Amino acid sequence: MPAQAWVTLAVGMFAAIGVLVSWRQKVEADRRAEWWRRVSWSFDQVLSDDSDRMSFGWAVIGRLKESEIATQEDREMLRSLADEWVTSKNEDEQAEGERP
């Protein structure tokens, strides 16, 4: 096989690898974007005045936190937000209880 054929083959293989890597990155970015959209939707439910929607939102957040798409940083952020929300909710309830 002549050298030019080998060069053409090598360039074609590198191009194919580049396309596969780009496709994989796009798929992963799309999955993460959808994960964040679902997290946002879930927090909308949590902030609802309806206790059923609130409970459902927390349940979805719990599932999303365990998703393989979520990074350790994402899990820590969700845990921190949940802790802050619970603390804030408890403080609000205590303040309401102190009112005459």
Beta strands, then each sheet from edge to edge (+ up, - down):
end
